[in-house]
Amino acid sequence: MLTARSEEMDELESFEKGANDYIPKPFSLSVLLARIRARLEMDSASGNVIEQGDLRIDIDTHKVVLAGKEVDLTPIEYELLLHLARNYGRLFTREKLLMQVWGYDYYGGDRTVDTHVGRLRIKLGDYGDRYIKTVRGYGYKFEV
């Protein structure tokens, strides 16, 4: 985030809502470019494949393979699974998932997350409940 707000509470709130970095104004262009380069290197160093247990997500091809079989997902199911898998063990509220997966301009209710998680679990079969955990009263997380 690039912002004119420099209070600690603003910065903490931004990170809670999913920001990866926070740069208050005024900022140096060279520092901004260095942060962008570092982030790009970190993303490329992490590889384009996520493997957790029997699940393999190829980010370049949008292919999901579970226990040797390809899983056919809708674009939003794929993005939801990818987001959860990239953030292994991290707990997300429905609201955070709506903001981070569906985007800020989504106007539907937060129960749409429950519906998509349910469909995703069905498509993952026996692995669905083992990989996508519900934390009652809070939200969802990905664990093997």
N, C-alpha and C positions, 0 to 999 in steps of 0.2 A: 504494500500500500504506500502510495505517496500522498502525504497529507499535510495540512497546515496545523493540525492538532498535535501538540507535543506533550500532553499530560500523560502520566504513567497509566492512569485508568483507561484512557482512550486506546493506548497501545495494547494493554492486557485484553480489553474487550475485542479488539481486532483479531488477536491471536485465538481467542475463544471461539470466534466466528469463522475461523479457518484460514486466516491470513498466513502466508509463508514468511513474510518479511514486513517490516514497518519502517518507513523512512520519512521523518518529519522535515518540513521545509524550514529553513533553506538547506539544501543539500548540494554536495559537490557532484558534478556530472561524472567525474572520473570514479568516484565512489559508487555511484549508481551503476555505471557500466561494469565495474569490478564485481558488484553483487550479482548482476545479471549473468555475467560469465561464470561465476562460481555456481550459481543455481543451474545453469545449463550443463555444466560439467558434472554436477552431482546427479542430475537426471539421466544423462547419457551413461555415466559410470554404473548406475544401478541396473543397466541392461534393459532390454525390451521384452523380457520374459519374467513372469512371476511364477514361482513354483512353491506350492505349499501342500505337503502331503501328496495325495494323488491328483491334485488339481494343478493344471498348467494353463496360464493365460499368456498368449503371445500378443503383445500390444501392437506390433507392426501389422499383423494380419487379422486382428480381432478374433482370433480363434481360441476357443476354450475347450480343453480336453480334460476329461475326468475319468480316471482309471482306464486310460487308453481309448476312450470313446469321445468323439466330438459332441459338444453340447450346443444345441441351437438356441441362441438367446436373442431377444429383441434388443435394439440399441440401448434402451434405458436399463434393461436387465443387465446387459454387459457393463454399462457404465457404473451401475450400482455395485456389482460384484467386483469390478476393478478398483473402485474407490475403497471398498471395505478391505480388499486384499492388500492394497498398497499401504493401508494403515493398520496392519496386523495388530490385533489386541486392543486397538483404540476404540473407545466407546463413543457412539454417536447418538444424539437425540434425533427424533424424526425431523425436527426443525432444521438441525444442522445438515442432515442428509438432503432435505429439500433444497436448501441453499447451495450446497456443494455439488450435488449431482444434477438436480433439475434446473438450478439457476435461480437468480434473484427475481426473475420476472414470472415465476410460476405462481399461479393464483389459486390452485386447488387446495384441498384440505390436506392436513398432515397424515391422514389415514391412507392416502395413496401409497405411502411408503410401506405400510403393512401389507397392502395388496401386492405390491411388486416383490417384497421379500417373500411372501407366501408362494407366488408363482415361481420365483427363483429357486426356492427350496424344493418345489415339486420337480423342476427340471434337473436339479442336482441329485434327485432321488434319495437314496439312503444317506448320502453325504450332506444333504441340505441342512439338517438340524445339527450335524456334527461341526459344520464349518461356520454357519451363521447363527450366532448365539443371541437370544433375546435376554435382555436385562430388564426384568419386570419393573415397570414404572419409569423407565428411563429411555431405552432404545435398543440399538443393535451393535454388535461387534463381530469381527471375523477372527476365528481361532481354529486351529487344527487340534 
